Amino acid sequence: MTETLSNLFGTLSSWIWGLPLILILIGTGAWFTIRLHGLQFTKLFHALNIALIKRHSDDTEEGDVSHFQALMTALSATVGTGNIAGVATAIAAGGPGALFWMWITGLVGMATKYAEAVLAVRFRIKDHNGNMSGGPMYYISKGMGWKWMGTLFAVFASIAAFGIGNMVQSNSVADVVESAANIPTWVTGLVLMVGTGLVILGGIKSIGRVTGILVPVMIFFYVGTALLILILKYAEIPNALSLVFKHAFTPTAGFGGFVGSTVMLTIRHGVSKGIFSNESGLGSSPIAAAAARTKYPAVQALVSMTQTFIDTLIVCTLTGLVLIVTGAWQSGLTGAELTSTAFSDGVGSQFGQIIVAVGLALFAFSTLIGWSYYGEKSIEFLIGERAILPYRVVWTLVVGLGAVIKLDLVWAFADVCNGLMAFPNLIALIALTPIVVQETQRYLSRKIE
């Protein structure tokens, strides 16, 4: 029975995450790129300045966390296994050209992410506890007047959260720790339960404080090692970039352990893994954006679009280049094992494997924290504030459960719900485009600070 259901949801997942959804996601990003006159390019440095330098410029405004903390919370949920295993899977199956299509996904995805955040802040509400609540379920219900579709999104998001955002992550950490240090999975599960509980029971302010420290440290830790490898292999970088651009448009011949790839396969893997990594258009990260202290929706939206830039155009790019310059992409390996091999080859020791193992553990733990907030706000929308504390307790307990059980069925079901989140969200984004443009003009017409 379990195997039958796993196969069923696996088939549904392949259909949902097929070419139609990929084209709609990319098309939505292209749509907003045109309507916003390439804002993700012209205002990128301004956005990075607000996010990383003028981090507390709006701290007197209404909201729960700073721009920086909202960004780190969203990054905690997206910078994860997709940056390590997802990039490796894309290049192992599609060749170096897959990295080019990840870049395209990131560049247009920045515009989508911007639009999501504008609407999240514009239609957010203050709940009875005095905390901000927002996201697709609110801008669908309030902006479009379609509460049934907002409810549908919240149902999909709450289910996906417990799968992809919870059990899958704790299971990944437990497996990595058991392989690297021979520590039983139940011990890792217990540690994760305690750590997660201590963070999320304090709500978004606690989550924001922790992710504000954890995310920069883990990204610096991982990115620093990747940069070191690229410095050591600097002579291979021009050839690596040449392969990326060449095989984005021409088939990749089989060589070594690599079996070869068509252009269509390269595009599909690059785009799908890019979307899996940065989540632009899926509707998850605007839930965190809605909590930011800000006067203008467009300000937090500018900050939010840097999430996709950091996730895909920096972290994924560095992972991809390390895979190519070390030649590991031709090894026949895939996933985290491929990335681990590339890092070990790059630094010439077991240190590379440790970096990937620790990076994967930290990335997965941060995803547990970030997605807990997404699921919480979805449950709150469906049931009300009374569900918040029980939800946090259940979430913490499920973290431990995920570390010790087999997840084939859970993964397949949650993956379907994760994809289904995109449809109501994308419909709302297109329908509410005039409001996105209006809020953008309202901010840009004022003197930029």
ABEGO torsion letter per residue (X at the ends): XAAAAAAAAAAAAAAAABAAAAAAAAAAAAAAAAAAGGAAAAAAAAAAAAAAABAAAAAABBEABBAAAAAAAAAAAABBAAAAAAAAAAAAAAEAAAAAAAAAAAAAAAAAAAAAAAAAAAABBBBAAGBBBBEAAAAAAAAAGBAAAAAAAAAAAAAAAABAABAAAAAAAAAAAAAAAGBBAAAAAAAAAAAAAAAAAAEAAAAAAAAAAAAAAAAAAAAAAAAAAAAAAAAAAAAAAAAAAAAAABBBBBBEABAEBBAAAAAAAAAAAAAAAAGBGAGAAAAAAAABBBABAAAAAAAAAAAAAAAAAAAAAAAAAAAAAAGAAAAGBBEAAAAAAAAAAAAGBAAAAAAAAAAAAAAAAAAAAAAAAAAAAAAAAAAEAAAAAAAAAAAAAAAAAAAABBAAAAAAAAAAAAAAAAAAAAAAAAAAAAAAAAAAAAAAABBBX
